[in-house]
Amino acid sequence: MKPQTGQPAPDFSGVSDDGQTVTLHDLRGRWVVLYFYPKANSYGCSIEAQKFEQFLPQFTALNAQVIGISTDAPSGQAAFREKCGLSYPLLPDADKTICRAYGVLGGLTGLLGVAGRASFVIDPQGILVFQKHDMNHTIHVGAALEAIRERQSESK
């Protein structure tokens, strides 16, 4: 079941590929962009991860934390982060707890045991304000940036 936009985002806690604990609750006061991807080191996921890295200064300027999540093991995430030159955290979700909470295990990817491609934007109060599933890997970044910019301009 997918979480509902306009409702509190499902809380989560995980240990990132570099050993740091990342908890949604601890990120209150910042925008959070969660993007789920199927497989570290795959062609599309590599392009997507590098695109988020390329636009990371824009997310930072909007007070947003980017977090990538997949069902890969921690060692796979760490190698992927190094290969792609990423400076934002990647959360391995091998037990699929976070993926289930965000409803990204449906369809063919769910049958394969991996996360589907999806983006979520959570506002500084912890409310899910945007979600998009089954996105093309080339447009995740733009959709997430636009969602934050729209919400920030609405609150001015």
C-alpha positions, 0 to 999 in steps of 0.5 A: 500500500502506498502512503497518501500525499498530504499525510505524514510520511512513513518514518524510517531509520536505516544505516547508510552505506557509510555507516551513518544512521539516517532517520526521517524524524531527525531530518525534520526542519529540512525538505527530504527527497527519497528516491528509490531505484531498482539496482545499484550499478545498473545503467539507468540507476547510475545515470539517475544517481549521477543526475541527483549528484549533479543537481545536489547544489540546487537541492541544498539551496532549497534546504533539501536532503537527497537520499537514495534507497534500494534493496541492495546490500550495504557493500553494493551501495558503498561500491555504487556510491564510490563508482558514481562519485555520490556525496549524498547517503544511500540506504540499503534496504535489504529487508525491504522495510522502507520499500514496503512502507513506501509501497514501491515493491509492486509490479514486476520489480516487486516480483523480482524483489527489488524496489520500483523507481519512485520519488517522494518529497517530504516537507520540513514538518514530515508531510508527504507532499509529492510522490511519483511512481514508475518514473523514467530515470532521466526525469526524477531530479526535475520532478523532485526539484519542481515539487519543492519549488512549487511548495515553497512558492505556495507558502510565501 
